[in-house]
Amino acid sequence: MNRLIISAFAATIGIAATSAAQAGELWRATGLEQPESALFDAAHNRIIVSNIVGNPGDADGNGYLSVLSPDGKTVTQHWSDGMDAPKGMAISGGKLYVADITKIRVVDLASGSLVASIAVPNAVFLNDMTSDHTGKVYVTDMLADTIYRIDGDRAELFTGDPMLASPNGVFADGDRLIVASWGKGIKPDFSTAEPGGLLAVDIASKMVSPLPGAQEFADLDGVIAIGDTIYATAYMTGTLYRYRAGGAPEAVAHFKPGSADIGTDGKSILYVPLMNEGEVAALKLD
């Protein structure tokens, strides 16, 4: 693992400052510990949040998952413990899959119990996750330009391509994966020689394609799609972008640096983890 990069990334976790409320902000949950991902669990009408609690690359046993109610109240602070630096999450087959540095943690959705850990051979820095309509689960490896697929209890390389350019966010959208790229040439301060953009990966052919008009505009972190609209966060600036095919990315909200793997209820609400502030903000979309 590139310790210099991970340490530099972790060093940004101390520059907390209170963000002004955004237009359309419904609520803000506080008291979290470096929340990296917020996933809406529709079956249980709740939001699951991953807490890193330390260096994002350290296997220190400090990480855990929290549960929030739909109105942003903390239901259970420590719902699932025993993790290192949990980040992206995905739900499939009644189980929650959690990216945890070089392995995937499997959690029983009903109880929060950790039921398995799936080793991902050659993984460096697993980040965001998603599940497709068949139940297959995908996870990005940000520092290896790769995406893995989880089928049952086994991880396999799905695709490795320099075009992925430090893939961070990933979201299954029909027959494709939408990928948020951090960018090329990551520097010690986690800036890039070339900023990232939005990509699509065809699930059947595994072909990687840039989304027109959405290249080299920001070091992107989380990504989701609602209908024909894609939303993505830029961690380094705290910007939330909106993109539609045929257009250009548009900044629709601004937070302090640290906006990470966003979630959605699939209708009209976004959940934005603010890692440096220990908060999750809920935004009502136009």
Phi, psi and omega in degrees: 000143178282096186294327180298316180295312183295321179295321178295320178298315181296328182295336178288346184284021179235005186261040185294143174205150185284128177277146173289151178297142181269156171300131181084004181287125182272316180197169176220119178275136182240176175082011178271169185236095184054058180294123184258328183219144176232115185242127177278125178258094187296324183297331182246005177051059183206170179241126178259132184238132175268135180244122183282312177057061177138204178291127182299348180249005183264129174276078188252356179075010184272343188285154180201172178246143176244163176236130176246152173280166180299341178259015171088008178277145177284119177272310178217118180292307179253085180276320178219116182255188174084021179249173181260289180220069186297140181233247184294157183221157175210151180249134176202132175058037179075012179234152176254128178255133186231126177285125183223077177067282181234010179219165176250123175272139178245124185240136174288122184294330182289320188250339186084004181286139175281116187253343181194160171230128181254118178288140177245101184304134177071007179294147180245307184208080180296142188230270185263161181223160175202162175234142181266183186290347177266355181095357177289144182247140181235148179219137178273149170245099189300323186264011180229007179053044183224161171230133177254156176240136179252123178234103185073242182248023184231138177256138177224152176291122177272308175201147173229123187205127178303336178297338179294333170048066181061065182294128179248280180286149176213142182213125179283123183229089183067239182265018179221162169254131171266129184240134173260116182267134176286322177133177183260149176067058180295129182264170181303331179270009178074006167285174184231154174291329178220117183296162183274189180195196182256137182230162172234138176242117177291123186295323182287312184267342184068015179287134179261129181227134174292143173279124186304133177081001184235044181244146174051048180243342180190159173276097191273150181243269183273160178207141172216165175230139173231111185062232181263014182246133178251137175241139180216147178255150173247106187302315188294331181250345182080012184277139171256125182251153173237138181221137172233145181305136181091352180244201178233155178301137181236129177287124183244348176202153181228123175245178169290160177308139178125004177289127192240225190284099184288154175234174179208156172276001179082002183237288187213009183236137173250144175246117187247109175289133178246091190302315186286346181250354181067036185225161168233127179255139175254127181244134173271124182281154178295000000 
